[in-house]
């Protein structure tokens, strides 16, 4: 197990039994009003305080030995979103393997027997969503309390980017569902492509691109989200993390094989055996460890976000 510093999540502010009655009443009233403080949209979670510096453990295991235990924050959850990397009609390592995704779902179900588990993906292909899901074999993993949802068909709302200096997006549109569940988990493949002459690492954070509606963020191709590639994916990922990162209680990276593209295409390339699964409760720490396991440099967007977190703490 490796301990890494992470971009801290906010801490819940709940009324204390010894607190001033007026303050406790104010907190409870704010929670009932939907936790609007600082976010600009209704949220079923409590008001949040300034972040506190903490560390997060990142775990690794050989794929054959991987057993998933969800973050403690999701034990006993009632509704959970799982965002798998399944946007193409191609199996692993282009997409996450059914073996790894299945173990994540098993772990969530073990700790949350009554939870509704929502598997949400938005594809990046001309091939229809249902065809891709059937081809990849997702339906065989689902129990009666699990549902498979097309992100492009969900109601979306505008989420604010709290960063004082957004790279491009002060807000981003994504499914309203994210703020209606107890938490989200990203389950990704590990891929390296080439964009504008530079390597782009796609893991648990880049996996969130599939949540954004293509109808709003398409560019030349209606099948993709080209607007999220300008000025560059590494830069826009900083806005993505600032906007949606706090909804994600953990990430899992299937590094059974590292996918290496010959160019920019994320569905054509070669698989290099790594044989590991990496998981933890912070996307940046998970992705940084996955890069180390796969013999890749830490992506510039991870470093930039870590530095931003340190600056905010200071």
N, C-alpha and C positions, 0 to 999 in steps of 0.2 A: 504494500500500500504506500502511495506517495502523497505527501501533504503539500499542497500548493496554495499560494495566496490567490484569492479570487476577488472579482468585482463584487462588493458586498450587497446582499439583498437587504431590503428594509425590514425593520423589526416592528412587530405589532404593538400598538398602544391599546391596552385593555384596562378597564377600570379595576383598581386595586381595592381590596376590602378595607385597607387602612387609609385610602386616599380621601381628600376633601370631598364631601358629598356633592358640592356644586360642580367640581371638576369631573367626578364620576358621571354625574347626570349629563354634563356636556359631551363627554366622550360617547356615552351610550346613545345620545340623541344624534350625534354625527354619524355613528355607525348605522343607525336606523335610516338616516337620510341617504345612505349609499356610499359613504366614504368618498365624497367628492373632493376632499382637500388635495389640491395640487395635481389632480389628474384631469378634471374637466369632463368626466363621464361617470355614470353610476357604476359602482363596484361593490360586489357583495362582500369584499374583504374589509377588515377594520382599517381605521386611519393608520398612517405609517409615520414613523419618526425618522430622523436622520439616520443614515446607515452607520453600522458599527463595524470595525475591522474584524474579520474572522478568517479562518482558514477552512478549506474543504478537503476531505480525503478523496482521492481518485483511486479507483480499484481497477486492476487488470487481471485477466485470467485467460488461459488457453480456451479457445472456442468450445471445445468438447467438455470443459469443466465449468462453463459459465452458468451461474445461478443468480438470478436477479432479485435483489431486495430493494424496493423503492425507498426513496428518502423518507425519513421519519415524518416529515410534514404531510405526507400523503397516506400514512397509515390510518385507516378508518375513513378515508375520503368517500364521498357519495357520488361524485361525478369527476371523471378524469379524461383529459384529452391526450391521446397518443398520436404524435406526428411522425409517421414512418417515411423513410426515403424510398418512395415507390412511384416516382413520376414518369417512368419509361416502361415500355412493354418488353423489358429485357431483365434477365435474372441477375444475381450477384456476379461480380462485384459492382456492377452499375447501380444496382439497387440493394437494399438491405436483404439479407437472407431470411427465409421463413423460419429457419432454426433459431436465429437470434431474436427476431421479432416475437416468435412464439414463446420463448423463455421470458421475455419482458412481460408479455401478457399474462403468463402463468404466475409470475412474481406479483404483479399488481392484483390479480384475482385472489391469490393466497392471502394477502394482507388486507384485501377489501372485498370480502365475499359477496356483499350486497351492492357494490358500486356499479353505476352505469359507466362503461368504458367506451369512449367514442374515438374511433380511429379515423383521423382526418387527414386527407391528402389532396393536393391540387396538382394535377399532372402537367407535364411540359412536353406534350406530344400531340400530333394530329389524331392519334388513336384515342377513342373514347375512354373515359374513366372506367366504366364497368368492364370493358374489354381488358384493360391493363390490370385491374385488380384480379380478374378471373385468371388471366395468364400467369400472374405472379403467385397465385394460390392462396390469397389472403383469406378467402371465405372459410377454408378448412380450419383456420385458427380460432374462429369466433365461437363464443358460447352465447347463451340466450340473453345475457346482459351486455353484450357488445354490439356496437353498430358501426358500420363503415359509411363515412360521409365524404361527399365531394366538396372540397373547399370552395370551388367555383360556384356552387349552388347555394351557399349559405348566406344569410343576411350579414352584411358587413357594417362596421362603424368606423369612425375616424379616431385613431388613437394618437395622443400627443407624444412628441419626442421631448422629454424633459431636459435634454442636453442643452447647455447654454450656447453651444456652437454646433448646431446640426451641420453635417456635411452637405446635405441637399434637402432632406425631407424634415420639415417641422412637424408633420403628421404623416401617418400611414394608415391606409384602410386595410382592415383584416376582419376575419369573422367575429361577430359579436359574441359567439360562443365562448371565446377565450376568457371573457370576464364573467361568465356564468358558471364556470366549473371551479372545483377546488384546486386544480393545478394541472400543469401540462408536462409531458415528457417528450423529448426529441430522440428518435431512434434512426440513426443514419448509417449510410455506407461511408467509406473513406476514399476520396477521389482527388486526383491531381490532373488539372487541365492546364492549357496555356491560353492566356488572354492578353493581347497587346504585348506579347513577348515576355510576359512574366507568368510564373507558376501561380495557379489559384488552387488552394486547398479547400475542399468541400467536406465538411463533417457536420457536427451537431448544430452549429450556428447557421451555416449556409443552408441547411435543411429547412429552415424556417421560410425560405423563399416560396415554397409550395403553398403557403397559407394566403398569399396575396392574390387578389382577384385578377385574372388575366385580362378581363374586360377593361379594367382601369389601367393596368400597368403594361399592356402590350405595346410593342413598337412596330417594327416592320412585319413581324410574324405574329398572327393571332394565337399561336400555340405556346408562346413563351411570354416572359415578363421583361421585355427589353428595356423598359424605362428604369428598371432596377439595376441596369448595367452602366448607367451614366451618372457621374463621370467614370466610375469603375466599380466593380463588385466589391473589392476590399474596402473602398471608402463607404459605399452604401451600407455595407454590413455593420458599420458603426452606428448608423441610424436605425437599422433593424434591431440591433441589440438594445439600444437605448429605448426603443419604442415597445418591443414585445418581450425582451429578455426576462423581465421580472415576472412574467406569467409562467416561466418554465422552471420547475423544481428540480430538473435533472436532465441529463443527456446520456445516451448510450451510443457508442461508435462501434460498428461491426468492422473490425480490421482483420477479419479472417483472410481477406485478400485486399491489397491496395490496388485500386484501379488507376491506371496511368493512361491518359489519353495521348494520342499522337499529335493532337492540336487542341482546338477549343471545344470539340464535340464531347459532351459528357456521357455519351452512350456508345462510343466506339474507341476501343483501346485494348489494353492488355491487363491481366491480373497478375500481381506479384504476391506470392504467399507470405503472410505475416503470422496468421494463426492466433490472433488475440482479439479479445473484446475489452473495451475500455468504458467505464461508466462512473458517474458521480453526480453530485447535486449542483454543479455549476458548469454551464456550457463552455466557458472559456478554459477552465482548468482541464476539463475532459478533452477538449480539442488540442490543447497544448501537449498533454500527455500522449494522445494518439499520434501526434506528429513525431514525438520523440521515439515512440515504438516503431513507427513506419519509416524512420530515418529521413524525416523531412524537417526543414527549418520551421520555426514558429512563424505563422503568418503575420504579416504586418498589421492586419486588423486586430488580431489578438493582442499584440504588443501595444498598439495604440489604445485599446480599451482598458488594458491593465494599467497603463500610465494615467489614463483619465481617472480610473478608480483611485489610484494613489493620490492624485492631485485633489480629488474631492475629499478624501480623508484628511488631508493636510489643510 
